[in-house]
Amino acid sequence: MEINFDILSLIASILLFDWLRLRLKEFAVKDQHEFKSTRYKCLILLLIALLRDDIESIKTRRPEITTQEELIKEIEVEIYNAQLFSTKNTVELIKKFVKVPNEDNLEKAIQSMKRELW
């Protein structure tokens, strides 16, 4: 029984290509998850500042935000960005929190973000 080297090379190439494709997809998913996690962490800091009416707490990271109106505008920009990677439910819960900033609405928005990440 003679094994054809060309056939073995073809099979090895196909297996290697498939393995590389899966690895690249794995890296892409990991990068996407890290991006989403970072965006949500930043958004949560902004939401907490809105809840507590505490602009000072975010000035070390975001010195350009000096008023409540600027904070709300920044959150609105983050909501538009979130539409690229978040579920409709999460976006709606964030919007609901901005309209009525209270602990309960913040908790619901954060829980929805958490479900998306884990």
C-alpha positions in Angstrom: 0.0 0.0 0.0 1.6 3.1 -1.2 0.6 6.5 0.3 0.6 9.4 -2.2 2.7 12.3 -0.8 0.6 14.8 -2.7 -2.6 13.6 -1.0 -1.0 13.7 2.4 0.3 17.2 1.8 -3.2 18.3 0.7 -4.8 16.8 3.8 -2.2 18.3 6.1 -2.6 21.7 4.4 -6.4 21.6 4.8 -6.1 20.6 8.5 -3.5 23.4 9.1 -5.7 26.0 7.4 -8.8 24.9 9.4 -6.8 25.1 12.7 -5.5 28.5 11.8 -8.9 29.7 10.9 -10.3 28.6 14.2 -7.5 30.2 16.1 -8.0 33.5 14.4 -11.7 33.4 15.1 -10.9 32.6 18.8 -8.7 35.7 19.0 -11.3 37.9 17.3 -14.0 36.7 19.8 -11.6 37.4 22.7 -10.8 40.9 21.4 -14.5 41.6 20.9 -15.2 40.5 24.4 -12.4 42.7 25.9 -13.6 45.7 23.9 -17.2 45.2 25.1 -16.0 44.7 28.7 -14.0 47.9 28.6 -16.8 49.9 27.0 -19.3 48.7 29.7 -16.9 49.5 32.5 -16.5 53.1 31.2 -20.2 53.4 30.8 -20.9 52.2 34.3 -18.6 54.8 35.7 -20.5 57.5 33.8 -23.9 56.1 35.0 -22.8 56.0 38.6 -21.6 59.6 38.3 -25.1 60.5 37.0 -26.8 58.6 39.7 -24.8 60.3 42.5 -24.7 63.7 40.7 -21.0 63.5 41.2 -19.0 65.0 38.3 -15.9 65.2 40.4 -15.6 61.4 40.6 -14.9 61.1 36.9 -12.8 64.2 36.4 -9.6 62.3 36.9 -10.4 60.1 33.9 -12.5 62.5 31.9 -11.4 66.1 32.7 -13.4 67.5 29.8 -16.7 66.6 31.5 -17.4 69.5 33.8 -21.2 69.7 33.9 -24.2 67.5 34.3 -25.3 68.3 30.8 -21.9 67.2 29.4 -22.1 64.0 31.4 -25.5 63.2 29.9 -24.3 64.0 26.4 -21.4 61.7 26.9 -23.7 58.9 28.1 -25.9 59.5 25.0 -22.8 59.1 22.8 -22.0 55.8 24.7 -25.6 54.7 24.1 -25.2 55.2 20.3 -21.8 53.3 20.4 -23.4 50.5 22.5 -25.9 49.9 19.6 -23.0 48.5 17.7 -22.3 45.7 20.2 -25.1 45.5 22.7 -28.5 43.8 22.7 -31.6 45.9 22.2 -32.6 45.1 25.8 -29.4 46.5 27.3 -29.6 49.7 25.2 -33.2 50.2 26.3 -32.3 49.6 30.0 -29.5 52.2 29.8 -31.8 54.7 28.2 -34.4 54.0 30.9 -31.8 54.7 33.5 -30.8 58.0 31.9 -34.5 59.1 31.9 -35.0 58.0 35.6 -31.6 57.6 37.3 -32.2 55.5 40.3 -30.6 52.4 42.0 -33.1 50.0 40.6 -32.7 51.1 37.0 -28.9 51.1 37.3 -29.0 47.6 38.7 -31.1 46.4 35.8 -28.8 48.0 33.2 -25.7 46.5 34.8 -27.2 43.1 35.1 -28.1 43.1 31.4 -24.5 44.1 30.6 -23.2 41.3 32.8 -25.4 38.8 31.0 -23.9 39.8 27.7 -20.4 39.5 29.0 -20.8 36.2 30.8 
